[in-house]
Amino acid sequence: MKLPQLLQPGTIIGNRYKVVRPIGHGGTSRVYAAADLRLPGKIWAVKQSVAETSSYAYIEEEATMLITLQHPRLPRIVDFFPPGTEGETYLIMDLIDGVTLEQTVRTTKQVTEQTLIKLGEQICEGLDYLHSRQPAIIYRDLKPSNLMIQPNGELRFIDFGTAREYKAERTEDTVQLGTIGFAAPEQYGGSQTDGRTDLYALGAILLYAATSGRYSEWNFPQDEIPGIQLTPSFVKVIRKLLQYKPENRFQSAQEVMHAFRSVSPPASSSSYSGLTRPIVIAVMGTAHGVGTTHTAILLSHALKARYSKLTLMDWEQKSKAFERIGQVLADREYGQSFEIEGVQYIRRSNRNQLLSLLGSGEGAVVLDLGSSTDKEGLEEFLRADLQIIVSSPAIWKCQELDELRGWLEQHPSDNRYYCFPAADERAISVLQRTLEIEEAFAVPSDPNPFEPRQLSRQWAEQVCSKLTGGTEPPRRGLRRLWRGMKFDQGGL
């Protein structure tokens, strides 16, 4: 099937989108930048494709599915025009600025292992979202030219023309799609694709980037890539992703992310595309009132001497805690952000705000997730470099923790810790035996979390020892901040 006829600048699509210029083409599609006539100043990407008559119903069904997707790694798809008299379809989506991974590989002499891991983690975030849908959505054409690296270092998928829902009753794909070099073997053999197909493509992308574009298929006799300096454990991850049989690969994007974490323990900052990414510490409570916000504040101020920048983000949009803190301690009307003693307090407005923060440079971000169990919050908890669960030390409240642990057992992590505010040594010992957990810590009873005592700083260092390497931070003077305000540790 040939490319659709090139649209000229000024062409109007659907009485709303005015073509500004062509920005690319490939296969059977063209992509344009188009101005939204109803939203002055808004520019969208328009994908123009030609469909066969027999596939009209299928294409419309798939487009309807794509419009429902909402994830920071994916482009928003906001409109669709079904095939007209010439069989041309138009998909309207976000226009994402940046440089494709293909271009990055071609202009970078050597991509470091740390960068490859961060690249893989971000791809896995998008794939995990797609594969977790009911039914699962399979991308099917994951390749370097379909991945855009934005100026802030964040990666996003930019083409969804080949994604489709997984059909359990179907034994093979209606249409065989994929790009040579990145397509899994089953895409050529008549089998139906599933999430493991996308994981093969992930392995091909990592190999392609690691070898500066020389290889995307495993043609090496040993578990090593000649001439490339990669750790054996990371090479094994790539090798497993590229297994010929789907059953021999990783079975989910979550498994791959766990493998990445095993290869690369958290560091004080992580390199990605020439930028640095702050480490992320997520603090989540088992219930309202267990002391989650108090713990997050205490941790932030106890660690601030370690980092050039430390940000505390309030994840729960209905929370009033930051509003009260800002009014009393920052001497100002509450806005989206304020600063107290070198810690930047931010209230989340949307998930893209977090992505922007993660691409902003070095330092650390502490996420106060509260007791929220919304899907996005749980996803951010699992992605964090350090995962802290705050729970009441009262034995009769252990059911709340047990319920959360039941879910967390499906997502194992070596960087997860349990913290119990105001618990003593005996209580911790009882909790460890009763709950069968090893990584349990008592949060010191510190009435002023904005000026942590020595015991609180020692607690923070102990909990975060995997991130800090166990070394003592430089000491800095602290001015008194308290001003007579008292917080109930159990209520924040």
C-alpha positions in Angstrom: 0.0 0.0 0.0 1.5 3.4 -1.0 1.7 6.6 0.9 -1.4 8.8 1.0 -1.3 12.0 -1.1 0.7 14.8 0.5 -1.5 17.5 2.0 -0.6 21.1 1.3 -0.2 23.7 4.0 -3.6 25.4 4.7 -5.6 22.2 4.1 -8.5 21.9 6.6 -9.3 18.6 8.2 -12.7 18.1 9.8 -13.4 21.8 9.7 -11.1 22.2 12.7 -7.4 21.3 12.0 -5.4 23.4 9.6 -2.2 21.8 8.2 0.8 23.9 8.9 3.6 21.7 7.5 4.6 18.0 7.0 6.9 16.7 9.7 7.5 13.1 8.6 6.4 10.0 6.8 7.0 6.3 6.8 5.4 3.1 5.7 1.9 4.0 4.7 1.5 7.2 6.8 2.3 10.9 6.8 2.5 13.1 9.8 1.7 16.9 9.9 1.8 19.7 12.3 -1.7 21.2 12.3 -3.2 24.3 14.1 -6.4 23.9 16.0 -8.9 26.5 14.7 -11.0 26.2 17.9 -8.1 26.6 20.3 -5.9 29.5 19.1 -2.2 28.7 19.4 -2.6 25.0 19.9 -0.7 22.8 17.5 -1.4 19.0 17.1 0.3 16.2 15.3 -2.0 14.7 12.6 -1.3 11.2 11.3 -2.7 10.5 7.8 -3.1 6.9 6.7 -4.8 5.0 4.0 -7.0 2.0 5.0 -8.3 -0.9 3.0 -12.1 -1.1 2.7 -12.1 -4.5 4.5 -10.5 -3.0 7.6 -12.6 0.1 8.1 -14.6 -1.3 11.1 -11.4 -2.6 12.7 -9.6 0.8 12.4 -12.5 2.7 13.9 -12.7 0.3 16.8 -9.0 0.6 17.5 -9.0 4.4 17.3 -11.9 4.6 19.8 -9.7 2.4 22.1 -6.7 4.6 21.7 -8.5 7.8 22.6 -9.2 6.4 26.1 -5.5 6.1 27.0 -4.1 8.6 29.5 -0.5 8.2 30.6 2.5 10.6 30.8 4.6 8.4 28.6 2.0 8.2 25.8 0.7 10.9 23.4 -2.8 12.0 24.0 -5.0 11.0 21.1 -7.9 13.5 21.0 -9.7 13.0 17.7 -10.2 10.6 14.9 -11.6 10.8 11.4 -12.7 7.5 9.9 -12.0 6.5 6.3 -13.5 8.8 3.7 -14.1 8.2 0.0 -10.4 7.8 -0.6 -9.9 5.5 2.4 -7.8 8.1 4.2 -8.0 8.3 8.1 -6.7 11.0 10.4 -5.6 10.5 14.0 -5.1 13.8 16.0 -2.6 13.6 18.8 -0.1 15.5 20.9 2.8 17.1 19.0 5.8 16.2 21.1 9.0 18.3 20.9 12.3 16.6 21.2 14.8 14.3 19.4 14.0 10.7 18.5 16.0 8.0 20.1 17.1 7.0 16.6 18.6 10.5 16.1 20.2 10.3 19.6 21.9 7.0 18.9 23.3 8.2 15.6 24.8 11.3 17.2 26.1 9.8 20.5 29.4 8.0 20.4 28.6 5.7 23.3 25.4 5.4 25.4 26.3 4.5 29.0 24.8 1.6 30.8 23.1 3.9 33.3 21.5 5.8 30.5 20.3 2.5 28.9 18.8 1.4 32.1 16.9 4.7 32.6 15.8 4.5 29.0 14.5 1.0 29.5 12.7 1.9 32.7 10.8 4.7 31.0 9.8 2.5 28.1 8.7 -0.1 30.7 6.5 2.5 32.4 4.6 3.0 29.1 4.4 -0.7 28.3 3.2 -1.6 31.8 0.3 0.8 31.5 -0.7 -0.6 28.1 -0.3 -4.2 29.0 -2.2 -3.7 32.3 -5.3 -2.5 30.5 -8.3 -4.9 30.2 -7.9 -6.1 27.6 -4.2 -5.6 27.2 -3.0 -3.2 24.5 0.0 -4.3 22.4 2.1 -1.6 20.8 3.6 -4.0 18.1 6.0 -1.5 16.4 8.3 -0.3 19.2 11.5 1.1 17.6 13.9 4.0 18.2 12.2 6.3 15.7 8.9 6.0 17.6 10.4 7.2 20.9 11.0 10.9 21.5 13.4 12.3 24.1 12.1 15.7 25.2 14.3 18.6 26.2 13.8 17.8 29.9 15.2 14.2 29.3 11.8 12.5 29.6 10.9 9.8 27.0 7.5 9.5 25.3 6.0 7.2 22.7 5.0 9.2 19.6 3.2 6.8 17.2 0.2 4.6 18.0 -0.8 3.6 14.6 -0.1 -0.1 15.1 -1.3 -0.6 18.7 -4.2 -3.0 19.2 -6.1 -4.8 21.9 -5.1 -8.4 22.7 -7.9 -10.8 21.7 -7.7 -14.1 23.8 -9.8 -16.0 21.3 -7.6 -15.0 18.3 -4.7 -17.3 17.3 -2.9 -14.9 15.0 -2.9 -11.2 14.1 -5.2 -9.9 11.4 -2.4 -7.8 10.0 1.3 -8.6 10.4 3.0 -5.4 11.6 6.5 -4.5 12.9 9.8 -3.1 11.8 12.5 -5.4 10.6 15.2 -5.6 13.3 12.9 -4.7 16.1 9.9 -7.0 15.4 9.7 -10.2 17.4 9.9 -13.6 15.6 6.2 -14.3 16.2 5.3 -11.3 14.2 6.6 -13.1 11.1 5.4 -16.6 12.0 1.6 -16.1 12.0 1.2 -16.2 15.8 -0.8 -13.6 17.8 1.3 -10.9 19.4 1.0 -10.2 23.2 2.9 -8.1 25.7 6.0 -10.3 25.3 6.2 -9.1 21.7 6.8 -5.6 22.9 9.4 -6.8 25.4 11.4 -8.3 22.6 11.3 -4.9 20.8 12.6 -3.3 24.1 15.5 -5.7 24.1 16.3 -4.9 20.4 16.2 -1.2 21.2 18.6 -1.5 24.1 21.0 -3.6 22.0 20.7 -1.1 19.2 21.5 1.8 21.5 24.3 0.0 23.3 26.0 -0.8 20.0 25.6 2.6 18.4 23.1 1.2 15.9 25.1 -1.7 14.7 23.0 -4.5 16.1 19.4 -5.1 17.1 19.3 -8.9 17.0 21.3 -11.3 19.2 24.0 -12.9 17.0 26.6 -13.5 19.6 27.8 -17.0 20.7 28.2 -16.0 24.4 26.4 -13.8 26.9 28.5 -10.8 26.0 28.6 -8.1 23.4 32.0 -7.8 21.8 33.6 -4.4 22.2 30.9 -3.0 24.5 31.5 -2.3 28.2 28.4 -3.5 29.9 28.0 -5.4 33.2 27.2 -9.1 32.8 24.0 -8.8 34.7 22.7 -6.1 32.3 23.7 -8.1 29.2 21.7 -11.0 30.6 18.6 -8.8 30.8 19.0 -7.8 27.2 19.7 -11.5 26.2 16.5 -12.6 28.0 14.4 -9.9 26.3 15.6 -11.2 22.9 14.8 -14.9 23.4 13.3 -16.4 20.3 10.4 -18.1 22.2 8.0 -15.7 24.1 7.9 -18.1 27.0 11.6 -17.7 27.6 11.5 -14.0 27.8 10.5 -11.8 30.8 6.7 -12.2 31.1 5.8 -8.6 32.0 7.2 -5.1 32.0 7.1 -5.2 35.8 9.5 -8.1 35.7 11.9 -6.2 33.5 11.7 -3.1 35.8 12.6 -5.3 38.7 15.5 -6.7 36.8 16.7 -3.2 36.0 16.7 -2.3 39.7 18.7 -5.4 40.5 21.3 -4.4 37.9 21.5 -0.7 39.0 21.0 0.1 42.7 19.8 3.7 43.3 22.4 6.4 43.3 22.3 10.0 44.5 21.5 11.0 40.9 21.1 9.2 37.7 22.3 10.2 34.2 19.9 10.2 31.3 20.5 11.8 28.0 23.1 14.2 29.3 20.8 15.3 32.2 20.5 14.1 35.8 17.4 12.7 37.5 16.6 13.2 41.1 16.2 10.2 43.3 12.6 9.6 44.4 11.6 8.5 47.9 7.9 7.6 48.1 6.1 7.7 51.5 2.7 6.0 51.7 0.5 5.4 54.7 -1.7 2.4 55.4 -4.6 4.7 56.6 -5.4 8.3 57.3 -3.9 9.6 60.5 -1.0 7.2 60.9 1.6 10.0 60.5 2.4 9.8 56.8 2.9 13.6 56.2 4.8 14.1 59.5 7.1 11.3 58.5 7.6 12.7 55.0 8.4 16.2 56.4 10.8 14.8 59.0 12.6 12.7 56.4 12.9 15.6 54.0 14.4 18.0 56.5 16.6 15.3 58.0 18.1 14.6 54.5 18.2 18.1 53.0 21.9 18.6 53.9 22.8 15.8 51.5 21.2 17.3 48.3 21.6 20.4 46.3 17.8 20.5 46.0 15.2 18.7 47.9 11.5 18.8 47.0 8.6 17.5 49.0 5.4 16.9 46.8 2.0 16.5 48.3 0.4 13.9 46.0 -3.2 14.0 47.4 -4.9 16.9 45.8 -7.6 17.0 48.5 -5.1 17.2 51.3 -5.1 20.4 53.4 -1.9 19.7 55.3 0.4 21.7 53.0 -2.1 24.6 53.0 -1.9 24.9 56.8 1.9 24.5 56.8 2.3 27.2 54.2 0.0 29.7 55.9 1.6 29.3 59.4 5.3 28.5 58.7 5.9 30.2 55.3 4.0 33.4 56.3 2.1 33.5 53.1 -1.1 32.6 51.4 -1.0 29.1 50.2 -0.1 28.6 46.5 1.1 25.7 44.5 4.6 25.9 46.1 6.6 27.5 48.9 9.9 26.9 50.7 10.7 26.2 54.3 14.4 25.9 55.5 15.7 24.9 52.1 13.0 22.3 51.3 10.7 23.1 48.4 7.0 22.2 49.1 4.9 21.5 46.0 1.3 20.5 45.7 0.7 18.2 42.7 -1.6 19.5 40.1 -1.2 16.7 37.5 1.2 13.8 36.8 3.0 15.7 34.1 4.1 18.1 36.8 6.0 15.2 38.5 7.6 14.2 35.1 8.8 17.8 34.7 10.2 17.8 38.2 12.1 14.5 37.6 13.7 16.0 34.5 14.7 19.2 36.3 18.1 18.1 37.6 19.9 16.7 40.6 18.7 16.3 44.2 15.9 14.3 45.7 12.1 14.3 45.5 10.1 13.0 48.5 6.5 12.0 47.4 3.9 12.3 50.2 1.3 9.8 48.8 -0.8 9.9 51.9 -3.1 6.9 52.3 -4.4 7.3 48.7 -4.7 4.1 46.7 -5.4 5.7 43.4 -3.7 3.8 40.5 -1.3 6.6 39.6 -0.2 7.0 43.2 0.5 3.2 43.5 2.4 3.3 40.2 4.6 6.1 41.5 5.2 4.2 44.7 6.4 1.2 42.8 8.7 3.3 40.6 10.4 5.1 43.5 14.1 4.5 44.3 13.0 4.1 48.0 9.6 2.9 49.1 8.5 3.7 52.7 5.3 2.5 54.2 4.0 4.2 57.3 1.8 2.3 59.6 0.4 2.5 63.2 2.5 0.4 65.6 -0.7 -0.8 67.3 -1.1 -4.5 66.9 -4.9 -4.2 66.6 -4.4 -2.1 63.5 -2.1 -4.5 61.7 -5.0 -5.6 59.4 -4.5 -2.3 57.4 -0.9 -3.1 56.8 -1.6 -6.8 56.0 -4.1 -5.7 53.3 -1.5 -3.4 51.7 1.2 -6.0 51.9 -1.0 -8.6 50.2 -1.0 -6.3 47.2 2.7 -5.4 47.4 3.7 -9.0 47.4 2.9 -9.0 43.7 5.5 -6.3 43.2 8.7 -7.3 45.2 11.3 -4.7 45.9 14.7 -4.7 47.7 14.2 -1.0 48.6 11.0 -1.1 50.6 10.9 -0.3 54.3 8.2 -0.1 57.0 8.2 2.8 59.5 6.1 3.0 62.6 5.8 6.5 64.2 6.5 6.7 68.0 7.1 2.9 68.3 9.8 1.8 70.8 12.3 -1.0 70.4 10.1 -3.6 72.0 7.1 -2.7 69.7 9.3 -3.0 66.6 10.5 -6.4 67.7 6.9 -7.6 68.2 5.8 -6.2 64.8 8.7 -7.9 63.1 7.8 -11.2 64.6 4.0 -10.8 64.1 4.2 -9.4 60.5 7.3 -11.4 59.5 9.1 -8.3 58.2 12.8 -7.5 58.6 13.0 -3.9 57.4 11.1 -2.2 60.2 12.0 1.1 61.8 10.6 3.3 64.6 10.1 6.9 63.5 11.4 9.1 66.4 8.9 11.2 68.3 10.1 14.6 67.1 7.5 17.3 67.6 9.1 19.7 65.2 9.8 17.9 61.9 11.1 21.1 60.3 14.2 21.1 62.6 15.0 17.4 63.2 16.8 16.3 66.3 20.0 14.2 66.1 18.0 11.0 66.7 15.8 11.8 63.7 18.7 12.5 61.4 20.2 9.2 62.4 16.9 7.5 61.7 16.8 9.1 58.2 20.3 8.0 57.5 19.6 4.5 58.5 16.4 4.2 56.4 18.1 5.8 53.4 21.4 4.0 53.7 21.1 2.3 50.3 20.8 5.7 48.7 23.4 7.5 50.7 26.0 4.8 51.0 25.9 5.1 54.8 28.1 8.2 54.9 27.4 11.2 57.2 26.2 14.3 55.4 27.9 17.7 56.0 26.5 19.5 59.0 24.7 22.8 58.5 23.3 25.4 60.8 19.5 25.5 61.3 17.7 28.5 62.4 14.7 28.1 64.7 11.5 27.7 62.8 8.9 26.5 65.2 7.1 29.7 66.2 4.9 27.8 68.7 3.0 25.7 66.2 2.3 22.1 67.2 1.4 19.2 65.0 -0.2 16.0 66.1 2.2 13.4 64.7 -0.6 10.9 64.3 -2.9 13.3 62.4 -0.6 14.5 59.6 
